[in-house]
Amino acid sequence: TSPWLDVNLLMPWYTDGTDLLQSPITPFPRAQKGAGIGPAELRVVWTPGKYGETLRGVRWDARTRHDFEVAETEEIFTRVMIRPNRSLYCGASYFETNRTVTDAALGAVFGGLRFTEQWALGFKQSINFDGNAGVRSGFATQYYGHDFLFEVGYTKIEFTGETGFYFNLSPRFFMDS
């Protein structure tokens, strides 16, 4: 119920630099790195108003990974989301990778409306700015059951132009905030 700023600075130390760096949160292998201090990562999460009146439901997430040895930024991610009430949300994000096997830069706008306790609609429009990230755009209808989420949607892979319908059945706690 109050404003919050969370800042994390990570400075990894590598004992052996013979392998490409791997991260479970990014789909691309990292650049070759010798032993010693690795790329620093700064993570920021800011909720300036939480559900107060002025900045109602605003949230900003950002992450950047910078290698000071070669003076190059390897990864940038930022997302702004606005949730003025429990039923409506919208936002935009940007993600960029450098010094990887497949460098890419992509953005997205997204939003959704939960018009009853059980039913919601959502959309996402992605744009490749650089490279081939194979991002998807689409819209979906979601049904929130007692302990599950059922989703039916239409999606398009921006890079190839392929389209199709999909469905998803997952535990509810994956999708509820």
Summary of the structure (lengths in Angstrom):
residues: 177
radius of gyration: 18.9
end to end distance: 14.9
largest distance: 54.0
contacts: 466
relative contact order: 0.11
helix: 2%
strand: 57%
